[in-house]
Each structure stands twice: as C-alpha cells, then as structure tokens.
Amino acid sequence: MHDPDFQPPVNPLPPAVILLFLAIAGIEAGLSLGEANLIGGPGAIGWRLGLIRDYGFSGDIFDWMLANGRWPLSEAMRVVTYPFINLGFTHGVFAMVLLLALGKMVAEVMGQLAFLVIFVVSGIGGAVVYALLLNDPVWLAGAYPNVYGLIGAYSFVMWRKLAGQGGEQYRAFSLIAILMGLQLFWGVFFEAGTLWVAELAGFFCGFGLSFLLAPGEWARVRAMLQRR
C-alpha cells in the first residue's frame, strides 16, 4: 500500500544530471574494463588513447582551424566531446562525484535546461580559452572545465544568498579558492601542467552565465539596462 507521507531518504537526482553521469560513467566503465583485460581483447588497452585522439580537444587543431577559417564538424565537435573521455579511472571518478553533487544543486535551483547550458558552454569556453591563451600540445580530456562551470554557478548562488542575508560575499568563492590553492600546492611539488587554465575559464563561464540563467537574474539585468 502506497504511503502518501513517505519521503525518500535521499532526494532523487534531476534526470539531466543522471543522463550526463551515465554517459560519462558508461564510457569510463568500458575503457576501464578494457584496460583490465576483461573485455575487448589485447586491443582494448589502446581504446582510451584512441578516443582521446578522435574526440579529445587539441589546441593545435583549434589554432589550425582558426588560422585557416575552416571548421570541419569532425574537428569542431571536439569542444563538446572531450568532457566524456577521461584520462584515467581516478580522473573520471572525481569528475563524476563533483558532477553529481554540484549538478544536483544547480539543476534544482536554476532548472535542468540551465544546468545543461552551463555544463556544455563552460566546457566549450574552457577549451577555447585554453587554446587561445596557450600554445600547449597537451590535449584536453575529461569534464573538469565543465564541472568548474558548475562550481561557478554554485558560487553565484551562494554570492546572491550571502548578499541577501547581509553576509560576507567573498565567502561564496571559498570552494574555487580552495581548489585553485590545491592546484598551486600540487604545482610546487609536482608538474601540474596548464590544464587549470581551462578549468578556471570554465568557472568564469559558469559564473557569468548565471547572471542570465539564475531565477530572476534576467529580469534584474533587463531592469538595470532599462534604467540606463
């Protein structure tokens, strides 16, 4: 018998978050099983590198397209396909955990369409800034620029909330400050690379998009423009 007062112990995840999670997790599961020699035979060892080559983002390829004014679909689509291929199992697990936690909050506060827009556009923005600012041959793979976009949206929500409560708004940026601090700490002792540039760009994309996508923000911007 159905109990109308029953409340699940864990709030269900929005379908858009589940869909992206399953896409990333499904690909990672296949690659990890292949690397463990459980499926695919000996050739499965090279599946990950093959997918990065075919669907990862290359700054050199982007520079070539920009210089020649040619944007073949097979190359241009890399800005939206690279987040679904991780560099390794651990790399993917952390990205998926952040996606579930932050994606749930963003989708519930801003809506699932806004969540998808922030996820996709932050990944595109992170890749484009990475290519334009750097001349790094290292390929982008994994959803971290996209996830950092969700961190940007989360920071925006906290920023507005603290402003409404009269709190110290800089506290809204504690999460990104901690993550960038860890990047700096890691770079002191190890070779951290330059992928943080794409991640930070993704953060700013997510934060900026929130001015248009967060509930009530578009009306606020329009009212401000009309006053001018």
Residue, then its C-alpha position, 0 to 999 in steps of 0.5 A: m500500500h502506497d504511503p502518501d507521507f513517505q519521503p525518500p531518504v535521499n532526494p532523487l537526482p534531476p534526470a539531466v544530471i543522471l543522463l550526463f553521469l551515465a554517459i560519462a560513467g558508461i564510457e569510463a566503465g568500458l575503457s576501464l574494463g578494457e584496460a583490465n583485460l576483461i573485455g575487448g581483447p589485447g586491443a582494448i588497452g589502446w581504446r582510451l588513447g584512441l578516443i582521446r585522439d578522435y574526440g579529445f580537444s587539441g589546441d593545435i587543431f583549434d589554432w589550425m582551424l582558426a588560422n585557416g577559417r575552416w571548421p570541419l564538424s569532425e574537428a569542431m565537435r571536439v569542444v563538446t566531446y572531450p568532457f566524456i573521455n577521461l584520462g584515467f579511472t581516478h580522473g573520471v571518478f572525481a569528475m563524476v562525484l563533483l558532477l553529481a553533487l554540484g549538478k544536483m544543486v544547480a539543476e534544482v535551483m536554476g532548472q535542468l535546461a540551465f544546468l545543461v547550458i552551463f555544463v556544455v558552454s563552460g566546457i566549450g569556453g574552457a577549451v577555447v580559452y585554453a587554446l587561445l591563451l596557450n600554445d600547449p600540445v597537451w590535449l584536453a580530456g575529461a569534464y573538469p572545465n565543465v564541472y568548474g562551470l558548475i562550481g561557478a554557478y554554485s558560487f553565484v548562488m551562494w554570492r546572491k544568498l550571502a548578499g541577501q542575508g547581509g553576509e560576507q560575499y567573498r565567502a561564496f568563492s571559498l570552494i574555487a579558492i580552495l581548489m585553485g590553492l590545491q592546484l598551486f600546492w600540487g604545482v610546487f611539488f609536482e608538474a601540474g601542467t596548464l590544464w587549470v587554465a581551462e578549468l578556471a575559464g570554465f568557472f568564469c563561464g559558469f559564473g557569468l552565465s548565471f547572471l542570465l540563467a539564475p531565477g530572476e537574474w534576467a529580469r534584474v539585468r533587463a531592469m538595470l539596462q532599462r534604467r540606463 
